[in-house]
Amino acid sequence: MRDLRELSGVGKKRGEELNKLGLETLGDLCAFYPSRYLDFRQHTDLRRAGAGEWVLFEAELTRAPVRLLSKARRPYLLAECRQGKIKVSLVWFHADYVFYRLEEGKSYLFYGRLERERGKCSVANPEFEPADDVRKLKGILPVYPLRDRLPQGVFRKLIPAALDELEPVSVIPADLAAAHGLADYGKSLRTVHAPDSFEALSAALERVALEDFFQYLAAHKVAGSFRRARTGRPLPPPQRLEAFLNALPYRLTEGQRGALEDILMDLSAPFLMNRLVQGDVGCGKTAVAMAAAFCVAEGGFQTAFLAPTEVLARQHYETAQRLLSPFGIKTVLLTASVKAQERRKVLSELREGGAALAVGTHALLGEEVVFKNLRLCVCDEQQRFGVRHRTAFSEKAGEADVLSMTATPIPRTMALMLYGELSVSTISGRPAGRGEVRTRLVTPAKRAEMLDFLCARAATGEGVYAVCPLIEDRSEAESVEKLAGELRGRGAAVGVLHGGLKAAQKEAVLEDFRAGKIGILVSTTVVEVGVDHPDATVMCVMGADRFGLSQLHQLRGRVGRGSRDGWCLLYSESEAPEAWERLKILRNCSDGFELSERDFALRGAGDLLGTRQSGSADLPLNAALSPEVTAMALELCRELTVDPAYAEFFRTNCQKAARRLDKVALN
């Protein structure tokens, strides 16, 4: 993987700016696609151009640039040009070179955003070239998402140089490419960066999108073949499992037993486990994980149990103590709030093997946390962790098996399931005696009525959640503080919960909520998991359009956990029709797996080989990834034979995928 600093024109400073964009190698540079394109093939008639429109127009310079100072003593340059009867003021800031490059009476091409105010036109900081010597402002020009790290012109010069140096190779085997009549990958990649026409660009985008999607699929196929080829440590059959299951305060459902059997089969197999257990809130995933940890402890190994919040970690710790300690299995808790002396004791017990189960938050990912004989890593509510967190957990696992659990798989996880990196166990069915939860959409016109409803339900002794996107009132989004004030003004007993509170403060608020001292809990999404209040009947989500379907479903799962029916109110001020259509999906569907599939279709899979949780992996390519291209990639991958020679070729020629294979996929 050749470093981009080998490229002519990339020195230390420019290299650092490229690194900040996530670009480290020549391959990264070639695969950094434009976010949009500018069409400079036609000029703009200013008589038909609207305010705020980006325009490319030819005009005669009628007034040479002069240096002036604004009222704030800010220096700028002012010039004037004319296209027919339309005069345009041209303004530049921090661009003194313009003073020497524009000549009165000559015609130029100008490009910039047109502003209209009181019948006058102006363009700030326009690009320009002499009309009789146009070199840049012509053809179709790519625009890259550079975040002001580098000038577009500088970056555009680096791309062809990188392509010449690297000469990108398709990782689709030549025989498959020929059999399916695929265009040359290298030529298509050059067209994406420098198209001659939008027709050629469309075909090139599809070919490059096919290549990238195939790389994603092949990466997981290669990783899966490696994982299955690696020798695990088969776990001996647990001798006391039935005794443990009989000691549970409830009998496992058929779905729970099926998931546990899948896990035990993986643990006894000669390859490492990478399994996802999914099922709706309250279906009993935690009991299955505790049974797996029991079996691992019986075999003489250790388990790490990662939870997204301290509230949930403490809840799991108490459950483990209750279920495992009667069998002589020691459990420890490790979170950020554990005191130094207790922390040292916990670390020692994990290092020396005195503790068989460690339950904790992100604190478990620290370098100082060392296990004597780690065999199983459990990641609970994995949709709450970023990809980097899950990567760190997998790396800590090393030769250990990985078990993930979620009530609703996020789109990225759905993609990995579809492409074969994860084995999946589904716990279906709803626990007996649960109330039904009805979902309603609320518009601003019904806001006051909705708040009165929350207060009325809280007054009857029922628990009410109100979830907001922000802690403070610093944008148009609902905030915890603003909403709490409104509800208190209506006479409700309100508690506030968010990530900025200390652990003891959170626990005190939750205890008051469970005890009924607080009727309405106004919170951020910290209540998404780990808060169990059987008498809670109302979940109100403010700014619901800002959340993904999976997260909204998870929040909805906080109510209806007892015998009473519940309500989920989704409030939004969005005027976008697509936002309301998305919320209607949640209103009409209560199945978490179906919602996850809908979310996957709406939001995309994220960067499957990288760290983005959702959205397109590469913007123009996402649009090019049509059902036909997707089907082609899937067919090519099915026909792919993974052997050592191809795996090595893949590592060498697919840099993003190779980095993932090296870091996490082998687990």
N, C-alpha and C positions, 0 to 999 in steps of 0.2 A: 504494500500500500504506500504509494509515493506521496511524500509530504508536499503540500501545495507551495511551500517556500522554495521548492526546486524550480518553480515557474518564473520565467523572466518577468520582472515588474512587480514581484511580490517580495518586499523586504520585511524587516522585523515588525515595523509599525503596521503596515498593511496586512501582514499575516495575522497579527493580533486581532485586528478588526474582523477579518474573515473567521477567525476562531470563535469570536463572540457570536457569529451567525451560525455556529455549529459546524463550520467547514474546516476540516483538518487535512484532507487528502485531495489529490486531483480528481479522484472518483466522486468525492463529495461535491466538488465544484461543478462537474459535468451533470450531476443529478440534482442541482439546485435550479429548479425550473422557474420560468417566468410566472408571475401571478396574473398578468394580463398583457395585452398587446395594444400598441398605438398604431392606428392606420394613418400614415402620412401620405397616402397616395392621392388624396383629394383635399383641396383647400376649402376653407370656410368662407361663405359669404356672410359678412358681419350683419347685414340687414336681417338675416334669418336666425341669428344666433341668440340664444337666451342667456339670462344672467346665470352665472355659475357654471356655464358650459366651457369645457376645454376646447380651445379653438386653434387651428393652424391657418394663418392668414397672411397674404402678401400685402404689403402696404409701403408707401413712400414715407421716409423719415422727414417730417416737416420742421422739426425742432431738435437740434443736437442736444445731447445730455448736458445738464447743468447740475452742479453740486449745491445741495440745499440742506437745511437743518429743520427737523420737525419741531413741534412745540416742546417735546420732551428732550430737545437737543440731540436727537438721533440723526446722524448723517444719512442722506440718501441721494440717489440720482433720479432726475426727472427728464423725460424726453416726450416727444409727441409724434404720432404718425397719422396718416390718412389713407383710408381705402374708399375711394369714391368720395361721397359726401360725409362719410362717418369718420370723426376724429377719435383717436384713442390715446389716452395718457399712459405712458410706460414708466413704471417705477421699479428701481432696484435698490435693495439694501445689501450692504457688505459686498459689493461687487464693483469696485473702483475700476477694474479692467474694462468695463463697458464704456467708460468715458473715452477711451482711445480707439474703440473698435466700431463705433457708429458714426456715419458721415451724413450730414444733412443733404437732402436731395436724392439720395440713393434708395433703391427698393430692397426690402429685406423680407424674409419669411420669419414670422414671430409665432411662438407657441406658448400658451399659458391659459390660465382661467380668466374668462371674461366677466367683469363686474359691471353692472349698470346701476347708476344712482342719479335720480333727477335728470334723466335723459342723457347723462354723460357716461362714456365708456372708459374703462381702465383695465390694465393687466399688470399684475405685480410679478416681478422677477421672471419675465418671459425668457425662454431660450430664443436664439435668433441666429440666422445665417444670411449672407448676401443672396439675393434672389437669383443671381447669375452664377452662383458657385455653391449649390446645395450639396452637402456631403452627408450630414446626419439626419436632417429632418425630411426624410423621404423613405418610401417603402413601408414595411411593417416592422415596428420597433418593439422588442421585448422590454417589459418592465419587471424588475425583480424585487422581491420583498426584502429590501436591504435595511430597513429601519434606520435610515440616515447614517449607516456605518460607512458607506462608500458612495461616491457619485455613480449614477447609473452608467455614464459613459465609460468610466474606468473599469467597471465590472464587466461591461459588454466586451471589452477588449481581452479580458482574461479568459473568457469562455472558449473562443476558437483556439487559443493557444493551448489550453488544457486539453481540448479534444484532440489536437494534433499530437501532443505529447503522450496521451494515454491510449488513444485509438480503442475506445470501448468495445468490448466483445459481448455478444449475446450469450447468456447462460442457457438458453434453450438449445438443446442438442441439434446439430445441423440437419440430421435426418428428419427430426420432427418438424423443424422449420421449413424444410423443403417440401415435406409431405403436405403441409397445410398452407403452402404458398405465402409464407410470411415475408414482408419486405425486409431489407437490410437494416439491422438495428442501428449501426453507426450512422448511416445516412439519415435515418429518421430522427435520431437524437440531434444531429446538426440542424435539421429543419425546424425542430421545436425551438431551438435557440435563435435561428435566423431564417424565418419563413419567407418565401417569395410570394406566396399567395395564401389566402385563408383556406382554399381547397386543399393545397398541399399540407398546410398546417393541421387540418382536421385528420387527414390520413396518418400523419406522423405522430400526432398525439395518441391516436388509437394504438399504434404500434408500440410506442414507448410505454403507454399505460398497460398494454398486454405484457410487456417485458417486466415491468415493476411488479405487477400483480402475480405473474408467474414466479418471480423471485420470492415474494412473500410465501406463496404456497409451497414452493420447493424448499424454502428454509425450514418450514415446519415438518415437511416430509423427511428431509435429511436429519433434522434434529430428532424426530421420532425414531428413525432407524438407529441413530446412535444411542438414544436412551434405551431402547429395547435391547441393544447389543451389549450394554454395560452390565456387568455382573453385580447384582445387589446382594444383600445379606438376608436370605430367606428367614422369616420370623417363625420360630417353632410354634406349633399349635398351642393356644392358651389353655391352661388346665382349669382355671377357675372362672371362665367367662360366663357360663350359665349361672354360677353363684352370684356373680356381679349383676347380671341382668335381672335375676330374681329379687335382688335387693333394691332395685329401683322402685321409686314410689308409684310407678305406672308400668304398664306393659308396653313394649315397643310395638308400634304399628307395623303392618306388612311392609310399608314403604321404608321405614327405618331399618327393619331387619334386612331388606334387600340392599340398602346402601351399605350397611355394616358388612354384609357378605362380600360386596364388591371390594371394599377396603381391605378386608382380611385376605382376599384372593390376591390383591396387588402386593400386600406385605409379604406374602409367602412366595411370590414370583421371583424369578432370577433377574428382574430388571427393576429400575426405580419407578416408583409411583408418581404420577402427576395427575391427580384426580380432583374434580370439582363436584361437590355435593350441593345441589340446589333444590330449594323448596320454599314455599311461602312462609312468612313470619309465623312462628309458633308451631311449625310442623315437627320440630324435634331434632334439628340438626346438631345442636349442642350435645344432646345425649349420645348421639352416634359418635361424635368426636371424642367424648369422654370414654366411651367403650373402646375406641381405637387406642387412646392413650393408655388405658388399663392393660390392653393386650401387649402394647410395646413395653410397658413397665414389667409385666410378667416375664417377658423375654430378656430382661436385664438391660434395656435401653432407655433413653430419655426422649421426652417430647417437649417441643417449644410451641406454645399456644399464643398467637399474636392477635390482639384485639385493637380496633381503631380508636377507642376512647378509654379513659381511665375508669369511667363509670361501668362500662361493659367488662373491662378486664377484671375489676373487683367482683363483679357479679359472677363471672366465670370462675374466679378463684374460690369464692364461697361455695359454688356448686361442686367444684372439684374436691374441696375439703370434705364436703358432706358425703360425696359418693365414693371417694378413693381412700380417705384416711382409715375407714374401718378395715380395709384390706392391707394396711401397713404401707401405703404408697404416699410418699411425701410430696407436697405441692408447695411451691414458693411463688410470691408475687413480686414483679419488678416493673415499677412505673417511675416516672420522673419525680413523683412526690415522696418516694421511699427515702427515708433518712439515710445519711451516710453510713452510720454504724450497721443498720439493718441491711443496707445495700452490699456492704463488704461481706456480710455473713451469707447473703443469697448467692453472690458471685462465687464464694468459696464452695458452697454446697453444690453448685452446678459444675464447677471445675473438678471437684473431687468425686462427684457422682452420688452425693448424699440425697439429692432431690431428683425425683424421676420426672416431674412435670414442672415447667416454668410457664406461668401465665403472665402476660405483660402487654404493654403498649410498644411504641417505637423504641422504648428503652432497651428492648431485647435485641435491637439491631446494632447496638454499640460494639465497638471493637473489643472492649474489655470483657464482654460477655462470651465466655468460653465454656463449652460443654465437654464433659468427659466422653460421652458415648451417645451423641445425638442421632436419633434414628428417624423421628417423625416431626415434621413442621406443619402446624395447623394455622391457616390464615383465615380468621373469622371475618365475615362481612367484607370480603376482599374488594368489593366495589368501592369501599371507603378509602382504600389505599391507592396512592399514585403508583405508576409503573416502576419508578425508581425504588420505592419502598418494597414492592414485591420482588424486584430484582435483588435488592440487598438481602432479603429474607432467603431467597433461593440460593444466593451465594453462600450465606451462612450455613445453609443445609448441607452443601457439599455433596456427600454421598448419601444423604438422608432422603426419605420419601416426602413428598409435598402433598398436603390435602388442603384445598381451598373450599370455603363455604360461602354461600350467598343466598339471599332471598330473591334477588333478581339479578341475573348476570348483566353486567354492563355491555355495551356494544362491542368493545374490544375483546372481552372475554367470549362473547358470542362468536366473533370471527375466529378466534383460536379454536373454539369447539368445532366450528364448521370445517376448519382446515386440518383438524386431526391432532393438534398438539396436546389437547386435554381429553382425558377420559371423563365421562359424566355419569353421575348417579342422581336420579331425581326422586325426591320424597314427595309423593303426591298425596292428595287428600287433606281435608281440613279437620282439625281436632273436634271431637264431639262436644256439643254444648256451647259452641261459639255463636255470638250474635252476628247479624248481617250488617255490612257497612254500605251505606248509600252515598254516592258521590254526586255533588252538584257544582255547577259552574256559576260564579257570581261576578256580575259586572259592577262598575262604579255606581250605577244608579241604585243598586241594592246594598251598597256598603253599610249604611247606617242600620238597615234592617238586619244585616248579617251580624254586626257588632252587638245589637240588642239580643239576638238569638244566642250568641256566645255567653253573654251575661246571664240570660235566663236559665240556660242549662247548668251553668256553674252554680247558680243560686239553689238548684235542687240537690246539690251535693255531687253532681257528676263532674269528672275531670275534663278539662278543656285545654287543648294545645292550640297555640297560635304561632306559626313559624314564619320568620321573616328572613330575607336574603342578607341583610346587613345588621351590624351591631349598633352603629351610630347613624343619625339622620344626616348623611353627607351626600346623598344623591336622590334621584327621583324614586329609587326603590324604597319599599317599606323598610323601616328599621325597627329593631326591638324597642328602643327607647320611645320612639314616637307612638307606636301602637300601645305600649304599656300605659303611657300617659292617657291616651284616649279611653282605654278600658277602665282605668282607675276613676276617670271623670264620670263614668257611668255607674260608679259605686261597686265595682267588682274587686275581689281580693286577688291581686295579681302578683305573681313571682316572675323574676327575670333570670334566664339561664343562657349563657353563651361561653365561648371558649376563653374569654378574657378573665373569667373568674378562677379563683384558686380551687383546688380539689375539695377542700373542706367546705367552701362556700357552695359549690355545686351540690355536694351531698346534702347539705342542710336544706337547700331549696327543694331538692327532689323529695326529701323526707317530709317536708311540709306539704308538698303536693300530694304525695301518697296518703298522708294523714288527713287530707281535706282542709288543712289550714289555708291553703292556697287553692282558689277555684280555677284560675286560668294561668297556665304556664306559657309566658311569651318567651320564645327561644329562637336561636338560630338552628341550623340543622344538626346541632349536637344531640338532639333528641331522636335523630333518625334511627339510631340503634341503641340498645342498652337500657332504655327506660321502660319499665314494665309497670303499668298502672291498670289493673283489671277493671276499675270503675271509670276509666276514661272513655268518653263516648263521642267527643267532637275533635276533629283535626281540621284546623283552618290554615291554609297555606296562602300567604300574601305574596303577590308577584309570582304566581304559580308558573307563568310562562317562562320564567328564568331558570326553571329546574328541568332536568331530563325526566322522561317518563319513568325510568327505573327508580330514580330518587323519590319521585312523588308517590309511587306505589309503596316504597319502603316507609315513607312517612304515614301513608294511609294505614299501614299495618300496625301503627301504635294504638289504634282504637278498635273496639269490637273484640277485645281480647278476653272479655268476660262473657256473661250470659246476655248482657244488654246489647241491643242494636246500636250501631254507631253512624256518625255522619262525617264525611270528608268534604270540606268546602274549599274550592279552588278559586281564589280571587285574582283577577288580572285587569290591568288597565291598558293592555296592549290593543292597538288598533289593527294589528296584522291578522288577516283572515287565517293564515297558516298556523299562527299561534293558537287560535281557538279550535281549529281542526285537530291539532295535536292533543289539546286538553280533552276534547270530546272522545278521543280514543280511550283515555283513562276513565272517563265517565262511563263508557259503555263496556269496559273490559276489566275483570277482576283477576284474570289469570296472569301471574307474574312472568311466566315463560313467554306467553304470547306478546305481552307488553315489551319484553326484551327484544323480541324479533322486530316489533314495530319500531322501537327505538333505534335498532341497528339499521333498519331501512331508512329512517329519517335523518340520523346523525352521521352515518358512516361508521367505519370500523376504527377510525383513528390511524395512527402510524403503527402498523402491525409489527414492524421490526424496530420501532423506536419507542418514544415515551408519551406520545399524545394519546389521550383517552378517547377523543371523538373528533369528528370533523374529517375533512378529506386529508389524505396523506400528502398529496401534492395537488394544489388547487386546479390547474387546468387539466391535469390528468384525471382527476375525479370525474369531471364532466365527460371525459372521453371513455370512461370505464362503463360502457353500455352493457346491457344484458348479453349481447352477442360477444363482446370482448371478454366478459366474465366467464361465459360458457366455454369460450375457446381456451382460456387459461386453465380452467378446471379440467378440460379434456386433455390438454397437454401434460398437466401434472399427473393425471391418472395414467398416462402412457409412459411417464418417466420411470426409468429403472435407476434406483439409487445403488451405486456400487462405490467402492473406495476411490476409484479414479475420478468418477463424477463428483463425489463429495469434495475431493481436493481441488478440482477445477472450479467448483462452486465457491469454495472458500477464497480462492485466488481472484476470481473475477466478479464477485458480488460483495462489495465491501460492507454495505449496511447489514446484509444478512450474515456475513462472516463474523462481524462484531457481535451480533446477537448470539450466534452459535457458540462463539468463544466464551461469552459471559453467562448466559442463562439457559439457553434452550437445551443444553445437555443434561440439565437437572430434571 
